[in-house]
Amino acid sequence: MSGLLRVAAVDLGATSGRVMAAAVGPDTLHLEEVHRFPNGGVRVGPSLLWDVVGIHREVLAGLRTVAARGPLHGIGIDSWAVDYGLLDRDGTLLGTPYSHRDRRTEGIAEQVLLKVPAEELYAVTGLQQLPFNTIYQLVASLGTAALESAETLLLLPDLFGYWLTGSIGAERTNASTTQLYDVRRREWSVDLAKRVGVPWAILPPLRDPGDRVGWVLPEVAADLDLAQDVPVIAVGSHDTASAVVGVPAEDGDVAYISSGTWSLVGLELDQPVLTEAARLADFTNEGGVDGTIRFLKNVMGLWVLSECLRSWRDRGLPGIGLPSLLAGAADVPALRSVVDINDPVLLAPSTATDPMPERVVALAARSGQPEPDTRLGLVRCVLDSLALAYRRHLRTAAELAGRSPSVVHVVGGGSQNRLLCQLTADACGLPVLAGPAEAAALGNVLVQARALGADLPDLPAMRALVRRTHDLRRHEPRTGVDWDAAQRRLEGVTP
């Protein structure tokens, strides 16, 4: 490669999306956000749906802005996992895709486990048991007109890639989150789909990160005013797979936390950990770039805090700016109240009749702890609870995988939350390196650049470029707070 590559990274989150313009060279890795837009489930009657056509419109607007600034050499798309759209035999979308936070999957996992025991399901897929995994969404849809008419299933980043190129496929890192993917064989588990009644023929051909999805369709190119043919490149289309690519190089054994709406807490491995102990601990083995495994735990993440903020704003309460709340929360006594941040009652969006702050208070009361009685106390409760969850799950991951991490990398939007990063260092007893915040977009860009000819032969080379071009913030662990006692208190264990 000579000169700089200019690519666009479409980075779609469950609460917001953005399009980034990037320049990549031997000592250059520059990102610029050119378009941001709000996202989120849309309530339609009893259902929670994704406005995928609206998202596509915003993606096109962002790509048009990037294209107007000069030559564009590639496009990559990453997003959240598990959700999908269905196409009919003409390639037309059948209905509006559901959000994974829709309640239609309640009780479905229990039905599936009657057909495939949990031990066997884990031995094939290695996936954490989450009630909204794609397998459960599909079983919940059995008998519907849409599923019976479907020719193809496309996970959401593959759907948006299809609308750009007309090419059908499934990128492996995202396919691995469906609980229909054999994590050892790196193929769809047709047998598993048949056993639970899912029409296996709708599962599309698989792609690897770095594969070319296709060229931008002529009519789309004309709409974007592209001056040349532009390929869409499959990246780690599950945003966490891209984010882990963007974890900078560091000596020693590294644990990571991809911190955003969800937190993904774990290790990068060469092989899955499919032991019974891993299953009982509810750890997941998701595919990563270059055949790696992301051995991790899904933690509710900053979703709870953002939903508390939204609830307070909806009520018109003053002083709801996040910076001021975090500054005030730093002075609240540590670990006064902690909750199980992964409790299912925190999964659904906050509503006027079931607001998130009251749910957190109720969880504290249920475990016999003081109820947070101020907004600052509640913010501190959420952050302490997150740090405690990180501590617990990182220790479990290390034990199950036989690893001894010496540092924790926090990437994603949560890396900018200095209080949470410091609490994470304190709780884990390990240094925390915070940043980059744009890890998912960086991973997206790096995989594209390699596919387009950049001298980035492997993950260490990609991460070294991130380290050379981005500043990190280091948090050293502090002592004086008894995190073990907080964990025992949460579990109801008397010291």
Helices and strands as residue ranges (DSSP letters): E 5-12, E 16-25, E 28-38, E 42-44, E 47-49, H 52-67, E 74-78, E 84-87, G 103-105, H 108-115, H 118-125, H 134-140, H 145-149, E 152-155, H 156-165, E 170-171, H 172-175, E 181-182, E 187-188, H 190-196, G 200-202, E 206-207, E 212-215, H 218-224, E 231-233, H 239-245, E 254-259, E 263-269, H 276-280, E 284-287, G 289-291, E 293-299, H 303-314, H 322-329, G 344-346, H 356-366, H 375-401, E 407-411, G 413-416, H 418-428, E 432-434, H 439-451, H 459-469, E 473-475, H 483-491
